[in-house]
Amino acid sequence: MQPWKTLERKLILHHSKWLSVEDHTLQLPDGTQIEQWPWIISPDYVNVVVQEIGGAFICFRQTKYAVEGISLAPVGGYLEPGEEPLACAKRELREELGCEAKEWIPLGSFPCDGNHGNGTAHLFYARGAEKTGEIFADDLEEQEIVRLTRSELRSALVNKEFKVLSWTTAVALALMCE
């Protein structure tokens, strides 16, 4: 199998640091060209499944603009320009929970849309987390911290209480680590 080739990129929208859109001209392995292939550029981000030293998993119960109702969510946030995913994950854990973790397990990095870009999710499992400072979260959503046992976390996953694909993926992968 051969990958597609990008022959040309043309910026058609630069909205902000959160969103740009390009038109790509592509060439398929058989030589066929496709014009005006939409490519979405949004920042890469991290999601971190956090387990405290005592074994409880820390999540947020929150609202999110694109999600109907209340959802459970892991720690997460966007990478700053030039920031490595693990450094971002550690920063987000400190900012959102005031914690540091003893062990970091990378769960993988996944494009959000296999055909049109839209950022990459970098997923981590932080074990042995403990409070080391204050919370400095800049989240706009209402949220509350919840602690779940492994069984409660698994039940929440099965009952679709994590309503965003990358959150669900991170939790499922973390639960497979034990």
VMD Tcl script that builds the backbone (N, CA, C; Angstrom):
set m [mol new atoms 534]
animate dup $m
set s [atomselect $m all]
$s set {name element resname resid chain x y z} {
  {N N MET 1 A 0.847 -1.180 0.000}
  {CA C MET 1 A 0.000 0.000 0.000}
  {C C MET 1 A 0.891 1.241 0.000}
  {N N GLN 2 A 0.457 2.233 -0.727}
  {CA C GLN 2 A 1.192 3.484 -0.820}
  {C C GLN 2 A 0.345 4.615 -0.228}
  {N N PRO 3 A 0.989 5.563 0.460}
  {CA C PRO 3 A 0.230 6.703 1.005}
  {C C PRO 3 A -0.141 7.694 -0.098}
  {N N TRP 4 A -1.126 8.506 0.186}
  {CA C TRP 4 A -1.482 9.604 -0.710}
  {C C TRP 4 A -0.402 10.664 -0.626}
  {N N LYS 5 A -0.238 11.435 -1.699}
  {CA C LYS 5 A 0.749 12.519 -1.719}
  {C C LYS 5 A 0.019 13.858 -1.726}
  {N N THR 6 A 0.527 14.789 -0.940}
  {CA C THR 6 A 0.010 16.154 -0.951}
  {C C THR 6 A 0.790 16.942 -1.995}
  {N N LEU 7 A 0.096 17.412 -3.031}
  {CA C LEU 7 A 0.746 18.163 -4.100}
  {C C LEU 7 A 0.716 19.665 -3.846}
  {N N GLU 8 A -0.356 20.125 -3.189}
  {CA C GLU 8 A -0.501 21.563 -2.944}
  {C C GLU 8 A -1.379 21.781 -1.721}
  {N N ARG 9 A -1.062 22.844 -0.991}
  {CA C ARG 9 A -1.860 23.274 0.165}
  {C C ARG 9 A -2.204 24.738 -0.028}
  {N N LYS 10 A -3.453 25.071 0.230}
  {CA C LYS 10 A -3.867 26.470 0.111}
  {C C LYS 10 A -4.706 26.823 1.342}
  {N N LEU 11 A -4.268 27.843 2.082}
  {CA C LEU 11 A -5.009 28.294 3.255}
  {C C LEU 11 A -6.283 28.992 2.803}
  {N N ILE 12 A -7.422 28.517 3.304}
  {CA C ILE 12 A -8.692 29.173 2.948}
  {C C ILE 12 A -9.350 29.856 4.143}
  {N N LEU 13 A -8.918 29.519 5.361}
  {CA C LEU 13 A -9.457 30.168 6.548}
  {C C LEU 13 A -8.429 30.107 7.668}
  {N N HIS 14 A -8.102 31.255 8.217}
  {CA C HIS 14 A -7.325 31.285 9.464}
  {C C HIS 14 A -8.191 32.044 10.459}
  {N N HIS 15 A -8.916 31.292 11.264}
  {CA C HIS 15 A -9.854 31.880 12.213}
  {C C HIS 15 A -9.147 32.383 13.465}
  {N N SER 16 A -8.253 31.555 14.019}
  {CA C SER 16 A -7.560 31.872 15.268}
  {C C SER 16 A -6.528 30.778 15.504}
  {N N LYS 17 A -5.893 30.814 16.662}
  {CA C LYS 17 A -4.957 29.738 16.981}
  {C C LYS 17 A -5.682 28.405 17.166}
  {N N TRP 18 A -6.990 28.440 17.257}
  {CA C TRP 18 A -7.775 27.233 17.481}
  {C C TRP 18 A -8.230 26.568 16.189}
  {N N LEU 19 A -8.221 27.307 15.064}
  {CA C LEU 19 A -8.782 26.726 13.841}
  {C C LEU 19 A -8.267 27.402 12.583}
  {N N SER 20 A -7.746 26.592 11.680}
  {CA C SER 20 A -7.458 26.999 10.308}
  {C C SER 20 A -7.955 25.888 9.406}
  {N N VAL 21 A -8.255 26.234 8.161}
  {CA C VAL 21 A -8.701 25.248 7.182}
  {C C VAL 21 A -7.919 25.466 5.894}
  {N N GLU 22 A -7.437 24.365 5.334}
  {CA C GLU 22 A -6.722 24.403 4.061}
  {C C GLU 22 A -7.468 23.567 3.032}
  {N N ASP 23 A -7.272 23.905 1.753}
  {CA C ASP 23 A -7.651 23.043 0.633}
  {C C ASP 23 A -6.379 22.346 0.186}
  {N N HIS 24 A -6.419 21.028 0.090}
  {CA C HIS 24 A -5.267 20.269 -0.389}
  {C C HIS 24 A -5.571 19.693 -1.760}
  {N N THR 25 A -4.562 19.624 -2.585}
  {CA C THR 25 A -4.618 18.857 -3.827}
  {C C THR 25 A -3.815 17.598 -3.567}
  {N N LEU 26 A -4.453 16.455 -3.765}
  {CA C LEU 26 A -3.856 15.163 -3.437}
  {C C LEU 26 A -3.646 14.322 -4.679}
  {N N GLN 27 A -2.678 13.407 -4.596}
  {CA C GLN 27 A -2.492 12.417 -5.643}
  {C C GLN 27 A -2.577 11.038 -5.004}
  {N N LEU 28 A -3.488 10.221 -5.532}
  {CA C LEU 28 A -3.645 8.859 -5.048}
  {C C LEU 28 A -2.550 7.981 -5.651}
  {N N PRO 29 A -2.303 6.822 -5.086}
  {CA C PRO 29 A -1.254 5.940 -5.609}
  {C C PRO 29 A -1.416 5.584 -7.091}
  {N N ASP 30 A -2.661 5.560 -7.581}
  {CA C ASP 30 A -2.872 5.241 -8.998}
  {C C ASP 30 A -2.704 6.457 -9.914}
  {N N GLY 31 A -2.318 7.610 -9.342}
  {CA C GLY 31 A -2.096 8.822 -10.132}
  {C C GLY 31 A -3.286 9.774 -10.170}
  {N N THR 32 A -4.448 9.333 -9.730}
  {CA C THR 32 A -5.632 10.196 -9.705}
  {C C THR 32 A -5.378 11.385 -8.785}
  {N N GLN 33 A -5.776 12.579 -9.238}
  {CA C GLN 33 A -5.653 13.776 -8.412}
  {C C GLN 33 A -7.016 14.205 -7.891}
  {N N ILE 34 A -7.010 14.633 -6.645}
  {CA C ILE 34 A -8.232 15.155 -6.022}
  {C C ILE 34 A -7.935 16.574 -5.578}
  {N N GLU 35 A -8.768 17.501 -6.015}
  {CA C GLU 35 A -8.603 18.901 -5.616}
  {C C GLU 35 A -9.608 19.241 -4.526}
  {N N GLN 36 A -9.324 20.300 -3.802}
  {CA C GLN 36 A -10.186 20.844 -2.749}
  {C C GLN 36 A -10.527 19.821 -1.667}
  {N N TRP 37 A -9.503 19.081 -1.250}
  {CA C TRP 37 A -9.672 18.163 -0.120}
  {C C TRP 37 A -9.549 18.997 1.156}
  {N N PRO 38 A -10.611 19.105 1.961}
  {CA C PRO 38 A -10.535 19.960 3.153}
  {C C PRO 38 A -9.616 19.360 4.228}
  {N N TRP 39 A -8.771 20.216 4.790}
  {CA C TRP 39 A -7.851 19.824 5.855}
  {C C TRP 39 A -8.047 20.787 7.018}
  {N N ILE 40 A -8.364 20.242 8.176}
  {CA C ILE 40 A -8.679 21.040 9.352}
  {C C ILE 40 A -7.462 21.054 10.277}
  {N N ILE 41 A -7.040 22.242 10.670}
  {CA C ILE 41 A -5.891 22.392 11.557}
  {C C ILE 41 A -6.384 22.941 12.887}
  {N N SER 42 A -6.250 22.126 13.926}
  {CA C SER 42 A -6.549 22.567 15.284}
  {C C SER 42 A -5.434 22.038 16.169}
  {N N PRO 43 A -5.254 22.620 17.347}
  {CA C PRO 43 A -4.105 22.233 18.176}
  {C C PRO 43 A -4.171 20.779 18.641}
  {N N ASP 44 A -2.993 20.175 18.750}
  {CA C ASP 44 A -2.899 18.868 19.395}
  {C C ASP 44 A -3.199 19.047 20.881}
  {N N TYR 45 A -3.626 17.974 21.524}
  {CA C TYR 45 A -3.986 18.070 22.935}
  {C C TYR 45 A -3.652 16.783 23.669}
  {N N VAL 46 A -3.730 16.861 24.991}
  {CA C VAL 46 A -3.507 15.697 25.845}
  {C C VAL 46 A -4.764 15.403 26.648}
  {N N ASN 47 A -4.934 14.129 26.966}
  {CA C ASN 47 A -5.885 13.687 27.981}
  {C C ASN 47 A -5.120 12.767 28.912}
  {N N VAL 48 A -5.357 12.940 30.215}
  {CA C VAL 48 A -4.612 12.204 31.232}
  {C C VAL 48 A -5.589 11.521 32.180}
  {N N VAL 49 A -5.534 10.205 32.235}
  {CA C VAL 49 A -6.279 9.444 33.236}
  {C C VAL 49 A -5.402 9.425 34.489}
  {N N VAL 50 A -5.954 9.911 35.596}
  {CA C VAL 50 A -5.177 10.130 36.817}
  {C C VAL 50 A -5.626 9.160 37.909}
  {N N GLN 51 A -4.633 8.463 38.480}
  {CA C GLN 51 A -4.892 7.581 39.617}
  {C C GLN 51 A -4.040 8.042 40.792}
  {N N GLU 52 A -4.681 8.286 41.908}
  {CA C GLU 52 A -3.981 8.710 43.132}
  {C C GLU 52 A -3.193 7.554 43.740}
  {N N ILE 53 A -2.309 7.893 44.648}
  {CA C ILE 53 A -1.521 6.892 45.365}
  {C C ILE 53 A -2.433 5.854 46.027}
  {N N GLY 54 A -3.545 6.280 46.597}
  {CA C GLY 54 A -4.465 5.359 47.265}
  {C C GLY 54 A -5.290 4.496 46.329}
  {N N GLY 55 A -5.215 4.739 45.018}
  {CA C GLY 55 A -5.929 3.903 44.056}
  {C C GLY 55 A -7.132 4.544 43.392}
  {N N ALA 56 A -7.655 5.625 43.967}
  {CA C ALA 56 A -8.825 6.276 43.363}
  {C C ALA 56 A -8.426 6.976 42.056}
  {N N PHE 57 A -9.350 6.978 41.118}
  {CA C PHE 57 A -9.182 7.707 39.866}
  {C C PHE 57 A -9.844 9.064 40.004}
  {N N ILE 58 A -9.151 10.108 39.577}
  {CA C ILE 58 A -9.687 11.468 39.667}
  {C C ILE 58 A -10.166 11.902 38.293}
  {N N CYS 59 A -11.417 12.301 38.230}
  {CA C CYS 59 A -12.026 12.797 36.999}
  {C C CYS 59 A -12.758 14.094 37.308}
  {N N PHE 60 A -13.264 14.698 36.275}
  {CA C PHE 60 A -14.145 15.852 36.422}
  {C C PHE 60 A -15.544 15.459 35.983}
  {N N ARG 61 A -16.526 15.961 36.660}
  {CA C ARG 61 A -17.909 15.949 36.178}
  {C C ARG 61 A -18.120 17.365 35.692}
  {N N GLN 62 A -18.480 17.513 34.406}
  {CA C GLN 62 A -18.498 18.852 33.831}
  {C C GLN 62 A -19.456 18.984 32.655}
  {N N THR 63 A -19.639 20.226 32.268}
  {CA C THR 63 A -20.324 20.535 31.021}
  {C C THR 63 A -19.252 20.826 29.982}
  {N N LYS 64 A -19.604 20.683 28.722}
  {CA C LYS 64 A -18.724 21.009 27.613}
  {C C LYS 64 A -19.622 21.513 26.489}
  {N N TYR 65 A -19.215 22.558 25.818}
  {CA C TYR 65 A -20.074 23.215 24.828}
  {C C TYR 65 A -20.600 22.247 23.761}
  {N N ALA 66 A -19.757 21.345 23.269}
  {CA C ALA 66 A -20.163 20.448 22.186}
  {C C ALA 66 A -20.788 19.143 22.673}
  {N N VAL 67 A -20.978 19.006 23.984}
  {CA C VAL 67 A -21.502 17.773 24.557}
  {C C VAL 67 A -22.845 18.057 25.212}
  {N N GLU 68 A -23.817 17.230 24.900}
  {CA C GLU 68 A -25.134 17.392 25.518}
  {C C GLU 68 A -25.120 16.851 26.938}
  {N N GLY 69 A -25.572 17.656 27.861}
  {CA C GLY 69 A -25.672 17.216 29.249}
  {C C GLY 69 A -24.352 17.251 29.990}
  {N N ILE 70 A -24.291 16.474 31.054}
  {CA C ILE 70 A -23.119 16.394 31.924}
  {C C ILE 70 A -22.285 15.192 31.494}
  {N N SER 71 A -20.967 15.334 31.563}
  {CA C SER 71 A -20.056 14.263 31.179}
  {C C SER 71 A -18.972 14.105 32.235}
  {N N LEU 72 A -18.443 12.902 32.349}
  {CA C LEU 72 A -17.198 12.708 33.068}
  {C C LEU 72 A -16.067 13.000 32.093}
  {N N ALA 73 A -14.955 13.504 32.615}
  {CA C ALA 73 A -13.817 13.861 31.756}
  {C C ALA 73 A -12.517 13.668 32.517}
  {N N PRO 74 A -11.455 13.283 31.796}
  {CA C PRO 74 A -10.134 13.253 32.409}
  {C C PRO 74 A -9.511 14.642 32.367}
  {N N VAL 75 A -8.356 14.775 32.985}
  {CA C VAL 75 A -7.545 15.987 32.843}
  {C C VAL 75 A -7.194 16.141 31.373}
  {N N GLY 76 A -7.121 17.377 30.899}
  {CA C GLY 76 A -6.735 17.555 29.503}
  {C C GLY 76 A -6.500 19.000 29.154}
  {N N GLY 77 A -5.851 19.201 28.014}
  {CA C GLY 77 A -5.623 20.546 27.530}
  {C C GLY 77 A -4.781 20.546 26.273}
  {N N TYR 78 A -4.678 21.717 25.660}
  {CA C TYR 78 A -3.951 21.888 24.407}
  {C C TYR 78 A -2.456 22.073 24.642}
  {N N LEU 79 A -1.666 21.550 23.726}
  {CA C LEU 79 A -0.229 21.783 23.745}
  {C C LEU 79 A 0.049 23.230 23.390}
  {N N GLU 80 A 0.999 23.821 24.082}
  {CA C GLU 80 A 1.493 25.145 23.728}
  {C C GLU 80 A 2.460 24.972 22.551}
  {N N PRO 81 A 2.673 26.014 21.740}
  {CA C PRO 81 A 3.615 25.882 20.616}
  {C C PRO 81 A 4.989 25.400 21.096}
  {N N GLY 82 A 5.498 24.333 20.457}
  {CA C GLY 82 A 6.794 23.776 20.793}
  {C C GLY 82 A 6.813 22.857 21.999}
  {N N GLU 83 A 5.686 22.693 22.669}
  {CA C GLU 83 A 5.625 21.865 23.879}
  {C C GLU 83 A 5.488 20.388 23.510}
  {N N GLU 84 A 6.233 19.550 24.191}
  {CA C GLU 84 A 6.128 18.101 23.998}
  {C C GLU 84 A 4.879 17.587 24.717}
  {N N PRO 85 A 4.241 16.522 24.187}
  {CA C PRO 85 A 3.012 16.011 24.803}
  {C C PRO 85 A 3.145 15.641 26.289}
  {N N LEU 86 A 4.223 14.969 26.682}
  {CA C LEU 86 A 4.362 14.594 28.098}
  {C C LEU 86 A 4.508 15.827 28.979}
  {N N ALA 87 A 5.255 16.818 28.521}
  {CA C ALA 87 A 5.397 18.067 29.292}
  {C C ALA 87 A 4.042 18.743 29.443}
  {N N CYS 88 A 3.240 18.721 28.397}
  {CA C CYS 88 A 1.885 19.295 28.460}
  {C C CYS 88 A 1.025 18.515 29.450}
  {N N ALA 89 A 1.105 17.192 29.408}
  {CA C ALA 89 A 0.308 16.360 30.323}
  {C C ALA 89 A 0.662 16.665 31.780}
  {N N LYS 90 A 1.950 16.806 32.062}
  {CA C LYS 90 A 2.390 17.117 33.431}
  {C C LYS 90 A 1.932 18.512 33.838}
  {N N ARG 91 A 2.016 19.466 32.911}
  {CA C ARG 91 A 1.560 20.836 33.199}
  {C C ARG 91 A 0.060 20.854 33.477}
  {N N GLU 92 A -0.707 20.164 32.651}
  {CA C GLU 92 A -2.169 20.141 32.842}
  {C C GLU 92 A -2.541 19.488 34.165}
  {N N LEU 93 A -1.831 18.431 34.561}
  {CA C LEU 93 A -2.111 17.790 35.852}
  {C C LEU 93 A -1.852 18.763 36.999}
  {N N ARG 94 A -0.743 19.519 36.920}
  {CA C ARG 94 A -0.444 20.518 37.963}
  {C C ARG 94 A -1.493 21.626 37.968}
  {N N GLU 95 A -1.854 22.132 36.770}
  {CA C GLU 95 A -2.805 23.245 36.702}
  {C C GLU 95 A -4.208 22.832 37.150}
  {N N GLU 96 A -4.689 21.712 36.650}
  {CA C GLU 96 A -6.090 21.342 36.866}
  {C C GLU 96 A -6.358 20.674 38.208}
  {N N LEU 97 A -5.362 19.973 38.746}
  {CA C LEU 97 A -5.569 19.276 40.023}
  {C C LEU 97 A -4.552 19.650 41.095}
  {N N GLY 98 A -3.519 20.419 40.749}
  {CA C GLY 98 A -2.469 20.733 41.715}
  {C C GLY 98 A -1.683 19.499 42.117}
  {N N CYS 99 A -1.552 18.548 41.199}
  {CA C CYS 99 A -0.913 17.265 41.492}
  {C C CYS 99 A 0.306 17.015 40.619}
  {N N GLU 100 A 1.131 16.093 41.102}
  {CA C GLU 100 A 2.207 15.501 40.317}
  {C C GLU 100 A 2.060 13.993 40.459}
  {N N ALA 101 A 2.561 13.252 39.457}
  {CA C ALA 101 A 2.446 11.791 39.470}
  {C C ALA 101 A 3.821 11.153 39.412}
  {N N LYS 102 A 3.932 10.009 40.054}
  {CA C LYS 102 A 5.198 9.280 40.103}
  {C C LYS 102 A 5.465 8.509 38.821}
  {N N GLU 103 A 4.420 8.016 38.167}
  {CA C GLU 103 A 4.592 7.158 36.986}
  {C C GLU 103 A 3.714 7.667 35.841}
  {N N TRP 104 A 4.321 7.760 34.664}
  {CA C TRP 104 A 3.609 8.215 33.462}
  {C C TRP 104 A 3.662 7.114 32.410}
  {N N ILE 105 A 2.497 6.684 31.975}
  {CA C ILE 105 A 2.400 5.640 30.954}
  {C C ILE 105 A 1.780 6.257 29.703}
  {N N PRO 106 A 2.546 6.334 28.604}
  {CA C PRO 106 A 1.947 6.837 27.362}
  {C C PRO 106 A 0.982 5.796 26.796}
  {N N LEU 107 A -0.216 6.238 26.461}
  {CA C LEU 107 A -1.247 5.341 25.929}
  {C C LEU 107 A -1.372 5.434 24.409}
  {N N GLY 108 A -0.663 6.368 23.816}
  {CA C GLY 108 A -0.678 6.504 22.353}
  {C C GLY 108 A -1.067 7.897 21.914}
  {N N SER 109 A -0.768 8.167 20.661}
  {CA C SER 109 A -1.122 9.436 20.018}
  {C C SER 109 A -1.950 9.102 18.786}
  {N N PHE 110 A -3.109 9.761 18.658}
  {CA C PHE 110 A -4.069 9.382 17.640}
  {C C PHE 110 A -4.609 10.607 16.898}
  {N N PRO 111 A -4.539 10.598 15.554}
  {CA C PRO 111 A -5.191 11.684 14.809}
  {C C PRO 111 A -6.691 11.675 15.108}
  {N N CYS 112 A -7.267 12.850 15.223}
  {CA C CYS 112 A -8.701 12.932 15.541}
  {C C CYS 112 A -9.578 12.589 14.341}
  {N N ASP 113 A -9.091 12.819 13.141}
  {CA C ASP 113 A -9.838 12.490 11.923}
  {C C ASP 113 A -8.824 11.947 10.924}
  {N N GLY 114 A -8.952 10.689 10.567}
  {CA C GLY 114 A -7.986 10.028 9.703}
  {C C GLY 114 A -7.890 10.571 8.297}
  {N N ASN 115 A -8.870 11.334 7.855}
  {CA C ASN 115 A -8.847 11.874 6.495}
  {C C ASN 115 A -8.731 13.382 6.424}
  {N N HIS 116 A -9.052 14.086 7.496}
  {CA C HIS 116 A -9.119 15.546 7.399}
  {C C HIS 116 A -8.352 16.280 8.497}
  {N N GLY 117 A -7.466 15.575 9.219}
  {CA C GLY 117 A -6.631 16.240 10.217}
  {C C GLY 117 A -7.347 16.462 11.530}
  {N N ASN 118 A -7.487 17.716 11.929}
  {CA C ASN 118 A -8.215 18.114 13.129}
  {C C ASN 118 A -7.493 17.759 14.422}
  {N N GLY 119 A -6.165 17.859 14.426}
  {CA C GLY 119 A -5.403 17.675 15.651}
  {C C GLY 119 A -5.107 16.229 15.972}
  {N N THR 120 A -4.240 16.053 16.949}
  {CA C THR 120 A -3.858 14.729 17.430}
  {C C THR 120 A -4.065 14.699 18.940}
  {N N ALA 121 A -4.659 13.605 19.414}
  {CA C ALA 121 A -4.855 13.390 20.845}
  {C C ALA 121 A -3.698 12.553 21.368}
  {N N HIS 122 A -3.013 13.065 22.375}
  {CA C HIS 122 A -1.927 12.351 23.040}
  {C C HIS 122 A -2.458 11.911 24.401}
  {N N LEU 123 A -2.525 10.605 24.626}
  {CA C LEU 123 A -3.187 10.065 25.807}
  {C C LEU 123 A -2.171 9.484 26.783}
  {N N PHE 124 A -2.401 9.746 28.078}
  {CA C PHE 124 A -1.490 9.305 29.127}
  {C C PHE 124 A -2.264 8.759 30.316}
  {N N TYR 125 A -1.580 7.901 31.054}
  {CA C TYR 125 A -2.074 7.369 32.322}
  {C C TYR 125 A -1.055 7.784 33.372}
  {N N ALA 126 A -1.474 8.596 34.333}
  {CA C ALA 126 A -0.600 9.078 35.407}
  {C C ALA 126 A -0.954 8.324 36.680}
  {N N ARG 127 A -0.026 7.509 37.168}
  {CA C ARG 127 A -0.258 6.724 38.386}
  {C C ARG 127 A 0.559 7.293 39.540}
  {N N GLY 128 A 0.022 7.127 40.740}
  {CA C GLY 128 A 0.721 7.605 41.926}
  {C C GLY 128 A 0.645 9.112 42.062}
  {N N ALA 129 A -0.483 9.686 41.670}
  {CA C ALA 129 A -0.645 11.144 41.752}
  {C C ALA 129 A -0.879 11.565 43.196}
  {N N GLU 130 A -0.300 12.716 43.531}
  {CA C GLU 130 A -0.538 13.290 44.852}
  {C C GLU 130 A -0.537 14.808 44.751}
  {N N LYS 131 A -1.292 15.419 45.650}
  {CA C LYS 131 A -1.423 16.875 45.694}
  {C C LYS 131 A -0.089 17.497 46.101}
  {N N THR 132 A 0.379 18.464 45.301}
  {CA C THR 132 A 1.642 19.137 45.605}
  {C C THR 132 A 1.503 20.654 45.578}
  {N N GLY 133 A 0.345 21.160 45.179}
  {CA C GLY 133 A 0.181 22.603 45.078}
  {C C GLY 133 A -1.265 22.995 44.854}
  {N N GLU 134 A -1.436 24.241 44.479}
  {CA C GLU 134 A -2.768 24.791 44.249}
  {C C GLU 134 A -3.249 24.480 42.830}
  {N N ILE 135 A -4.554 24.552 42.636}
  {CA C ILE 135 A -5.168 24.401 41.315}
  {C C ILE 135 A -5.148 25.758 40.622}
  {N N PHE 136 A -4.682 25.770 39.375}
  {CA C PHE 136 A -4.660 26.990 38.565}
  {C C PHE 136 A -5.345 26.744 37.234}
  {N N ALA 137 A -6.516 26.175 37.262}
  {CA C ALA 137 A -7.232 25.835 36.036}
  {C C ALA 137 A -7.811 27.083 35.386}
  {N N ASP 138 A -7.787 27.089 34.050}
  {CA C ASP 138 A -8.383 28.191 33.306}
  {C C ASP 138 A -9.572 27.711 32.484}
  {N N ASP 139 A -10.144 26.585 32.879}
  {CA C ASP 139 A -11.274 26.028 32.147}
  {C C ASP 139 A -12.481 26.947 32.269}
  {N N LEU 140 A -13.234 27.031 31.192}
  {CA C LEU 140 A -14.423 27.881 31.159}
  {C C LEU 140 A -15.665 27.136 31.635}
  {N N GLU 141 A -15.623 25.809 31.578}
  {CA C GLU 141 A -16.794 25.011 31.929}
  {C C GLU 141 A -16.942 24.889 33.437}
  {N N GLU 142 A -18.180 24.701 33.848}
  {CA C GLU 142 A -18.414 24.332 35.241}
  {C C GLU 142 A -17.939 22.904 35.414}
  {N N GLN 143 A -17.249 22.635 36.522}
  {CA C GLN 143 A -16.800 21.272 36.756}
  {C C GLN 143 A -16.593 21.026 38.239}
  {N N GLU 144 A -16.667 19.752 38.595}
  {CA C GLU 144 A -16.360 19.342 39.957}
  {C C GLU 144 A -15.469 18.109 39.895}
  {N N ILE 145 A -14.580 17.996 40.864}
  {CA C ILE 145 A -13.682 16.852 40.944}
  {C C ILE 145 A -14.428 15.686 41.559}
  {N N VAL 146 A -14.287 14.501 40.943}
  {CA C VAL 146 A -14.881 13.283 41.488}
  {C C VAL 146 A -13.803 12.206 41.567}
  {N N ARG 147 A -13.918 11.372 42.565}
  {CA C ARG 147 A -12.997 10.248 42.740}
  {C C ARG 147 A -13.792 8.962 42.555}
  {N N LEU 148 A -13.250 8.075 41.733}
  {CA C LEU 148 A -13.929 6.829 41.413}
  {C C LEU 148 A -13.006 5.650 41.686}
  {N N THR 149 A -13.579 4.559 42.143}
  {CA C THR 149 A -12.828 3.316 42.248}
  {C C THR 149 A -12.618 2.770 40.834}
  {N N ARG 150 A -11.755 1.796 40.700}
  {CA C ARG 150 A -11.550 1.156 39.385}
  {C C ARG 150 A -12.873 0.611 38.855}
  {N N SER 151 A -13.652 -0.021 39.717}
  {CA C SER 151 A -14.942 -0.580 39.321}
  {C C SER 151 A -15.907 0.526 38.874}
  {N N GLU 152 A -15.939 1.627 39.598}
  {CA C GLU 152 A -16.818 2.749 39.229}
  {C C GLU 152 A -16.362 3.381 37.913}
  {N N LEU 153 A -15.047 3.478 37.705}
  {CA C LEU 153 A -14.533 4.024 36.452}
  {C C LEU 153 A -14.942 3.141 35.276}
  {N N ARG 154 A -14.774 1.836 35.436}
  {CA C ARG 154 A -15.167 0.881 34.389}
  {C C ARG 154 A -16.669 0.989 34.116}
  {N N SER 155 A -17.464 1.074 35.167}
  {CA C SER 155 A -18.917 1.194 35.008}
  {C C SER 155 A -19.278 2.491 34.280}
  {N N ALA 156 A -18.625 3.582 34.633}
  {CA C ALA 156 A -18.879 4.864 33.956}
  {C C ALA 156 A -18.522 4.785 32.482}
  {N N LEU 157 A -17.436 4.086 32.163}
  {CA C LEU 157 A -17.043 3.904 30.763}
  {C C LEU 157 A -18.097 3.104 30.011}
  {N N VAL 158 A -18.517 1.987 30.569}
  {CA C VAL 158 A -19.513 1.122 29.930}
  {C C VAL 158 A -20.848 1.853 29.769}
  {N N ASN 159 A -21.180 2.698 30.735}
  {CA C ASN 159 A -22.456 3.425 30.687}
  {C C ASN 159 A -22.377 4.728 29.901}
  {N N LYS 160 A -21.282 4.918 29.176}
  {CA C LYS 160 A -21.096 6.065 28.273}
  {C C LYS 160 A -21.159 7.409 28.992}
  {N N GLU 161 A -20.611 7.454 30.218}
  {CA C GLU 161 A -20.576 8.705 30.966}
  {C C GLU 161 A -19.424 9.596 30.538}
  {N N PHE 162 A -18.444 9.057 29.793}
  {CA C PHE 162 A -17.403 9.848 29.150}
  {C C PHE 162 A -17.892 10.073 27.719}
  {N N LYS 163 A -18.287 11.292 27.402}
  {CA C LYS 163 A -19.027 11.548 26.164}
  {C C LYS 163 A -18.196 12.093 25.005}
  {N N VAL 164 A -16.890 12.074 25.136}
  {CA C VAL 164 A -16.005 12.508 24.058}
  {C C VAL 164 A -15.107 11.326 23.708}
  {N N LEU 165 A -14.890 11.096 22.417}
  {CA C LEU 165 A -14.166 9.908 21.971}
  {C C LEU 165 A -12.784 9.781 22.598}
  {N N SER 166 A -11.998 10.845 22.625}
  {CA C SER 166 A -10.646 10.720 23.188}
  {C C SER 166 A -10.690 10.431 24.690}
  {N N TRP 167 A -11.688 10.939 25.402}
  {CA C TRP 167 A -11.819 10.653 26.829}
  {C C TRP 167 A -12.115 9.169 27.032}
  {N N THR 168 A -13.057 8.663 26.240}
  {CA C THR 168 A -13.435 7.256 26.319}
  {C C THR 168 A -12.235 6.371 26.000}
  {N N THR 169 A -11.500 6.734 24.964}
  {CA C THR 169 A -10.328 5.958 24.556}
  {C C THR 169 A -9.271 5.943 25.651}
  {N N ALA 170 A -8.982 7.112 26.229}
  {CA C ALA 170 A -7.975 7.187 27.277}
  {C C ALA 170 A -8.346 6.314 28.467}
  {N N VAL 171 A -9.587 6.385 28.903}
  {CA C VAL 171 A -10.033 5.599 30.055}
  {C C VAL 171 A -9.959 4.108 29.735}
  {N N ALA 172 A -10.431 3.707 28.565}
  {CA C ALA 172 A -10.389 2.283 28.191}
  {C C ALA 172 A -8.964 1.764 28.143}
  {N N LEU 173 A -8.053 2.537 27.562}
  {CA C LEU 173 A -6.653 2.109 27.478}
  {C C LEU 173 A -6.009 2.050 28.869}
  {N N ALA 174 A -6.311 3.027 29.728}
  {CA C ALA 174 A -5.751 3.008 31.077}
  {C C ALA 174 A -6.245 1.790 31.864}
  {N N LEU 175 A -7.511 1.464 31.715}
  {CA C LEU 175 A -8.050 0.308 32.430}
  {C C LEU 175 A -7.414 -0.999 31.961}
  {N N MET 176 A -6.897 -1.016 30.735}
  {CA C MET 176 A -6.237 -2.215 30.214}
  {C C MET 176 A -4.813 -2.376 30.759}
  {N N CYS 177 A -4.283 -1.344 31.406}
  {CA C CYS 177 A -2.890 -1.379 31.880}
  {C C CYS 177 A -2.686 -2.249 33.108}
  {N N GLU 178 A -3.718 -2.657 33.757}
  {CA C GLU 178 A -3.529 -3.418 35.013}
  {C C GLU 178 A -3.865 -4.861 34.812}
}
mol reanalyze $m
mol bondsrecalc $m
mol representation Tube
mol addrep $m
